[in-house]
Amino acid sequence: MQKHLIFGIVITLLLALAGCGGNSSSQEPTLGKVLLNEGFNEPGAWETFTGGNANLQVLDGVYRITTASEGYIWGLNEQAHNDVVIEVETNQLSAHENNAYGVMCRADTSNNGDGYYFMISGDRFYTIAKGEGPEVRPLVDWTKSNTINGGRARNTIRAVCIGNYLALYVNGKLLAQTNDNTYTSGYTGLSATAFEGGNSDITFDNMTIWEASLGN
């Protein structure tokens, strides 16, 4: 099923820190210092938005995003990063499968939607995309993979942003990689959307951000 990446409403949310497609050959990242290790156990440490068709909040030890809009919503941390690896555990609670959720790297500090998106869906598709101006466009076309647990299920997403190299791992397997040099620095984010009039209810937990470089 084709995914239509339509940029809609933007909800500005600054999250406080406590903090294979494509055209490149596979490159193994080397992890360095941990920049953030977040278990979402402190409700007061994360900003909250509730209202309308979108809600973002720490709830019962997870960060939860619910939305009934085709526009992406996101929360960003407030420390700029350059070369990082980001990993987070996700759990889809909603039944609607034509959605998208995942992480962002190098998101624009003005919260305008610019940045790189590493997304999966309830119907087992994945993409690496770029937010630029009013739209989010795939750098790697939406592709289906049985590596992704579909529907109401848990998945672990790992995003690699090192130099111009971008890669998406799901449940420990490399699914997509590409190169793009539009953005070199920015914030880390969590994002979700829904398509075809459905809704998304996604939780995020145990997020880690490492400094990273590419191995030999």
N, C-alpha and C positions, 0 to 999 in steps of 0.2 A: 504494500500500500504506500503510495507516495505521501510524503509529509510536506505540508505547506508551512513554511516558516514565516509567519506574519508577525511583524512587530506591532504590538498593541500598546496598552497602557503600561506605564512605568511606575513602579512603586519604589521610592527611594528608601533604602533601609541600610544603615551603617551598622554592621555587626562588630561589636567591640572584641578585641583580642583578649584572652585571659592573661586571641588570635589565630583483513588488512587491506585498507584502501590507501590512497595517496600515492606519492611518487618518489618516496625516499626509501633507502634500504633500512632495515631494522637496526636500531641503535639502542644499546642497553644503557639506561641511566645509572649513574653512580650517586647514591644518596649521601648527603652531608648532614649538617646540623639541623635538628628539628626546630622549625620556626613556630609551630603551633601544634599542640596536642589537645584537642577539645572533645570532651565527653558530654557537653550540653547538660551539665548538672547544676549550673548556676543561672536560674531564670533572670536574675538581675544583671547578668553580664552580657546579655544579648538584647538588642532592641526588638520591639514587638509592634506589629501592625495587625489590626483586626478591623474588618468592615467591608461592606460590599461583597464583591465576588472573590475576594482574596484575603487570606490570613497567613501571617508568618509569626511564629512564636516558639519559644522553648516550652515544652509541655511533657511532663512525665519522663524527663531525662533524654529527650530527643529534640531536634529542631524540626518543626513541622510546617510544611507549606501546603495550603489548600487553595485551589483556584478553579474558577469556571470560565476563564477567559482565554482566548487564543493569543493574547499578548503575554510575552514572557514577564514574569516577576522574579525578583532576585533579592538576596541579601549579600552585602559585601563586607569583608573585614576592612579595617582601617589602617593597614600597613602595606605600603607598596612593595612588590616583589619583582625580581627579574627572572632568574632561572630556578624553577621549582618543580617538584612533583607533589601532587595533591591526591590524597586518597580518602574516601568516605564510604561508609556503609549506608545503603539506602533500603527502604522498605515501602513498596506501593500498597496502600490500604484501599484505594478506590478500585471499582470494577472496570471502569472505562479504560480501554487499552490504547486508544489512539491519542497518545499524549507525548510529552517529552520532559525529561528531568535529568539533572546532573550537576556538574560543576563548571565554573568559569575561571579562567586565569587571565591576567593582564587586563582586567576590566577597568574601564576609564574611571578615574577618581572623581569625575563630575557626575557619575551615575547616569550616563546617557545611553547605556546599553552597548557601547562599544566594548570589544574584547572577544576572547575565544570561548566557545561553548563546546563542552564534551558531554553529549547527551545520549540517553537511551530511552526506550519506550516500552510500554506495557505489552505491545505486540512484537517485541523482540527485535526492533530496529535500533541502529546506532548511527551517529554522525559526529564529525568535528565541523563546527560552523564558526563563522565570523560575524559578529555584530558590527555594523558600520552604517552610520546614519539611521534611517528609519527602518531598516530591515536586518534580519539575521539570515545569512546565506550559507549553504553548505560549502565547505572546502573539500569534504569527503561526502559523496552522495549517501543519503539514507540507504542502508543495507541491512538485510535481515541476518540474524545469527542465532542459532540455538544455544550458544554460550550464555546468552541472556535469559534469565528466568522470567517468563512472561506473566502478565496478570498481577494478581495480588501475591507478590513475592519479594524476596530480598536479593540484592545484588551489591557487589562491591565495585566501585568505579575508581579508577586511577587515571589521572590526567598528567601528562608530561609536557612541560613548556620550557625548553632549553634552547636558547638562541632562536633560530628560525624553525626548529624541529618541534613538532606537535604530535603526540601519540595518545591513544585511548586504549586502556586495558579494562576489561570487565571480567570479574571473577578470576583474576590472575592470568588471563589470556590477552595477548595483543590482538586488537580487532582493527585498528585504523591508525595510519600515520600519514603525515603530510608536512609540507614546508610552507611557511608564510612569514614575511618579515614586516607586516604592517604595525604590530604592537610589540614593544620590547619590555615594557614595565606596566604594572598596574596592580589592582586588588584581586584577591581571590573571592569567589562567590558561589552561592548555591542557588539553583534556578529551577523553575518548572513552568509548564504551560499545559493547556488541553486543546484538542482540536475537535471539529465536527460537533460542537455544542455539548461536549462532555465535560467532565470535571476530573481534576487530579488531586489526590491526597497522598502526599509523600512525606516520609520522615527521613532524617539524616542523623547519623550518629558516628562517634569515634572517628572524627576527622583529624588527619595529620597532614602537615605541610612541611616538606623538607627542602632545604637548599639542595641543588642538584647540578650535576655536570654529565657530559656524555663520556662513557668509558671508551677505551681504545678498541 
